[in-house]
Amino acid sequence: MTTTTRPPASSPHDRAQWQGSSVFVQVQVLTGRSLRALVTDPGVILFGLLQPVIILFVLTQVFSKMGAPPHFPAGISYLDFILSAVLVDNAVQSAVQSGVGLVDDLKNGVVARLRSLPIVPGTLLLARSIANLVRSAVQAVVILVLAIAVLGYSPRGGAAQVAASVGLTLFMSWSIGWAFIAAGAWLRRAEPMQNLAVIAILPLMFASSAYIPVADLPAWLAAVARVNPLTYAIDATRALALGIPGGDSIVPALLTGGAVAVVGGVLAVLGFRRPM
């Protein structure tokens, strides 16, 4: 006669020892949740892809026929020159959505429900930053494909350097995203977040090497551009993609991006831990 042995039932003490899933699993699940929210909202996908594409086409068509300024790189078209700036601008715009998404989670009660579970509070913030990184990557690929297929963009740096240029752009998006996640954790309202984005992004983009070389800017604006972190990012990505001088900006871009991520991450955790 065969007898079936049942596993011993878990005791209340054993159940009390379970502290939840690992941090890796928590980040994976919460990142998937954020990405599914993007995929299931056609409006977010449509407008998220249209914005950088419109900027690319408008800027290249409006300014490509204008005369090149004195310090414009020789043998470089305006499309080649500006594409790196469009990618960085798109990265910054995408970073804003990290903070906006966090504000939405705080308002719709998702954060309150998650706080009742045995999860590490910072995993929600990390998942939000990773979801933003994926979104930025998709938008960067779309911009590059359209620029190559429709506008004739042909970077001289080669495939490997273009990939490195895009990688640096995504790193800047992830880094700046932490600044806006911190802003969202402290402000907790969408309107101030949008106003902050406009106030911060427009001056930084125009007071940089995004649209014309720094040497051709007015003296006071050039002084601002030389200490602008976005100038380092744009110069570095442009140098990699086009194979022109400017590679010395890579290290400052990485350092400033890392500093923004660290400071933003600390402030985000502090703001997130405040009572609802």
GUMARVO-971767 format. One line per 5 residues: number of its first residue (from 1); their letters; for each residue x, y, z of C-alpha. Coordinates in steps of 0.5 Angstrom, whole numbers, padded with zeros to 4 digits. Each point is the difference from the previous one (the first is absolute). Example, Ala and Ser with C-alpha at 12.3 -4.5 7.8 and 13.67 -1.06 7.14 Angstrom:
1> as> 0025:-0009:0016; 0002:0007:-0002 $
//
This chain:
1> mtttt> 0000:0000:0000; 0003:0007:-0002; -0001:0006:0005; 0001:0007:-0002; 0004:0004:0004 $
6> rppas> -0003:0007:0000; 0005:0006:0001; 0000:0003:0007; -0004:0006:0001; 0003:0007:0000 $
11> sphdr> 0000:0002:0007; -0002:0008:0002; 0007:0001:0002; 0003:-0003:-0007; -0005:0005:-0004 $
16> aqwqg> 0002:0006:0005; 0007:-0001:-0003; -0002:0001:-0007; 0002:0008:-0002; -0002:0000:-0007 $
21> ssvfv> 0003:-0001:-0006; 0007:0002:-0002; 0002:0007:-0002; 0001:-0002:-0007; -0006:-0003:-0001 $
26> qvqvl> -0004:0006:0003; 0004:0004:-0005; -0002:-0004:-0006; -0007:-0001:0002; -0001:0008:0001 $
31> tgrsl> 0004:0001:-0006; -0005:-0004:-0004; -0006:0003:0003; 0003:0007:-0002; 0001:-0002:-0007 $
36> ralvt> -0007:-0004:-0001; -0003:0007:0002; 0004:0003:-0006; -0002:-0005:-0005; -0007:-0001:0002 $
41> dpgvi> -0001:0008:-0001; 0000:0002:-0008; 0000:0007:0002; 0007:0000:0004; 0003:-0004:-0006 $
46> lfgll> -0002:0004:-0005; 0001:0007:0003; 0007:-0003:0003; 0002:-0002:-0007; -0003:0006:-0004 $
51> qpvii> 0004:0005:0004; 0007:-0001:-0001; -0002:-0002:-0007; -0003:0007:-0001; 0006:0003:0003 $
56> lfvlt> 0005:-0003:-0005; -0004:0002:-0006; -0002:0007:0002; 0007:0002:0002; 0004:-0004:-0006 $
61> qvfsk> -0005:0003:-0005; 0000:0007:0003; 0007:0001:0001; 0004:-0004:-0005; -0001:0005:-0005 $
66> mgapp> 0003:0006:0004; 0008:0001:-0001; 0005:-0003:0005; 0003:0004:0005; 0007:0001:0000 $
71> hfpag> 0002:-0006:0005; -0005:-0005:-0003; 0004:-0006:-0001; 0003:-0001:-0007; -0004:-0006:-0004 $
76> isyld> -0005:-0001:0005; -0008:0002:-0002; -0004:0003:0004; -0004:-0006:0001; 0006:-0004:0002 $
81> filsa> 0002:0006:0005; -0007:0000:0003; -0002:-0007:0001; 0004:-0001:0006; -0004:0006:0003 $
86> vlvdn> -0007:-0003:-0002; 0002:-0007:0004; 0003:0004:0006; -0007:0004:0000; -0004:-0006:-0001 $
91> avqsa> 0004:-0003:0006; -0002:0006:0004; -0007:0000:-0002; -0001:-0007:0002; 0004:0001:0007 $
96> vqsgv> -0006:0005:0002; -0005:-0006:-0001; 0004:-0004:0005; -0003:0005:0005; -0006:0001:-0003 $
101> glvdd> -0002:-0007:0000; 0002:0000:0008; -0005:0005:0001; -0005:-0004:-0003; 0002:-0006:0004 $
106> lkngv> -0001:0004:0006; -0006:0003:-0002; -0004:-0006:-0002; 0002:-0004:0007; 0005:-0005:-0003 $
111> varlr> 0005:0002:0004; -0004:0000:0006; -0002:-0007:-0001; 0007:-0002:-0002; 0002:0003:0007 $
116> slpiv> -0004:-0005:0003; 0004:-0006:-0003; 0007:-0003:0002; 0004:0004:-0005; 0006:0005:0000 $
121> pgtll> -0003:0007:-0001; 0006:0002:-0005; -0002:-0006:-0005; -0006:0004:-0002; 0004:0006:-0002 $
126> larsi> 0006:-0005:-0003; -0006:-0003:-0004; -0002:0007:-0002; 0007:0002:-0003; 0001:-0007:-0004 $
131> anlvr> -0007:0001:-0003; 0002:0007:-0002; 0007:-0003:-0003; -0004:-0005:-0004; -0005:0006:-0003 $
136> savqa> 0006:0004:-0001; 0004:-0006:-0004; -0006:-0001:-0004; -0001:0007:-0002; 0007:0001:-0002 $
141> vvilv> 0000:-0006:-0005; -0006:0003:-0003; 0003:0007:-0001; 0007:-0004:-0003; -0004:-0004:-0005 $
146> laiav> -0004:0006:-0002; 0006:0004:-0001; 0004:-0005:-0004; -0006:-0002:-0004; -0004:0006:-0002 $
151> lgysp> 0005:0006:0001; 0007:-0004:-0002; 0003:0001:0007; 0007:-0004:-0001; 0005:0001:0006 $
156> rggaa> 0007:-0001:-0001; 0002:-0003:0006; -0003:-0007:-0002; -0005:-0005:0004; 0004:-0001:0006 $
161> qvaas> 0001:0007:0001; -0007:0002:-0001; -0002:-0005:0005; 0005:0003:0005; -0003:0006:-0002 $
166> vgltl> -0007:-0002:0002; 0002:-0004:0006; 0003:0007:0003; -0007:0003:-0002; -0004:-0005:0004 $
171> fmsws> 0005:0000:0006; -0002:0008:0000; -0007:-0002:-0001; 0000:-0004:0006; 0004:0004:0004 $
176> igwaf> -0004:0006:-0001; -0006:-0004:0001; 0002:-0001:0008; 0000:0008:0000; -0007:0000:-0002 $
181> iaaga> -0002:-0006:0004; 0002:0004:0006; -0004:0006:-0002; -0006:-0004:-0001; 0001:-0004:0007 $
186> wlrra> 0001:0007:0004; -0005:0004:-0005; -0006:-0005:-0001; -0004:0004:-0005; 0001:-0001:-0007 $
191> epmqn> -0001:0008:-0002; 0006:0002:0004; 0004:-0006:-0003; -0002:0003:-0007; 0002:0007:0002 $
196> lavia> 0006:-0002:0003; 0002:-0004:-0007; -0001:0006:-0004; 0004:0005:0004; 0006:-0005:0001 $
201> ilplm> 0000:-0003:-0007; -0001:0005:-0005; 0006:0005:0003; 0004:-0006:0000; -0001:-0002:-0007 $
206> fassa> 0001:0006:-0003; 0006:0003:0005; 0004:-0006:-0003; 0003:-0003:-0006; -0006:-0003:-0003 $
211> yipva> -0002:0004:-0006; 0006:0004:-0001; 0008:0000:0002; 0001:0003:0007; 0005:0005:-0003 $
216> dlpaw> -0005:0003:-0005; -0005:0001:0006; 0000:0007:0004; 0006:0001:0005; -0005:0000:0006 $
221> laava> -0004:-0006:-0003; 0007:-0004:-0002; 0002:0001:0007; -0006:-0004:0003; 0000:-0005:-0006 $
226> rvnpl> 0007:-0002:0002; -0002:-0002:0007; -0007:-0003:-0002; 0000:-0008:0001; -0004:-0001:-0006 $
231> tyaid> 0006:0004:-0004; 0004:-0006:0002; -0005:-0005:-0002; -0001:0003:-0007; 0007:0001:-0001 $
236> atral> 0002:-0007:0002; -0006:-0004:-0004; 0002:0005:-0006; 0007:-0002:0000; -0001:-0007:0001 $
241> algip> -0006:-0001:-0006; 0004:0005:-0005; 0007:-0002:0002; 0002:0007:0001; 0004:0004:0006 $
246> ggdsi> -0004:0000:0006; 0002:-0007:0003; 0003:0004:0006; -0008:0002:0003; -0001:-0008:0001 $
251> vpall> 0003:0000:0007; -0003:0006:0002; -0007:-0002:-0003; 0000:-0007:0004; 0003:0004:0007 $
256> tggav> -0006:0005:-0001; -0005:-0005:-0001; 0002:-0005:0005; 0000:0006:0005; -0007:0002:-0002 $
261> avvgg> -0002:-0007:0001; 0003:-0001:0007; -0003:0007:0003; -0007:-0001:-0004; 0000:-0007:0003 $
266> vlavl> 0001:0002:0007; -0005:0005:0000; -0005:-0004:-0004; 0001:-0005:0006; -0001:0005:0005 $
271> gfrrp> -0006:0003:-0003; -0003:-0006:-0001; 0000:-0002:0007; -0004:0005:0002; -0007:-0001:0003 $
276> m> -0005:0000:-0006 $
//
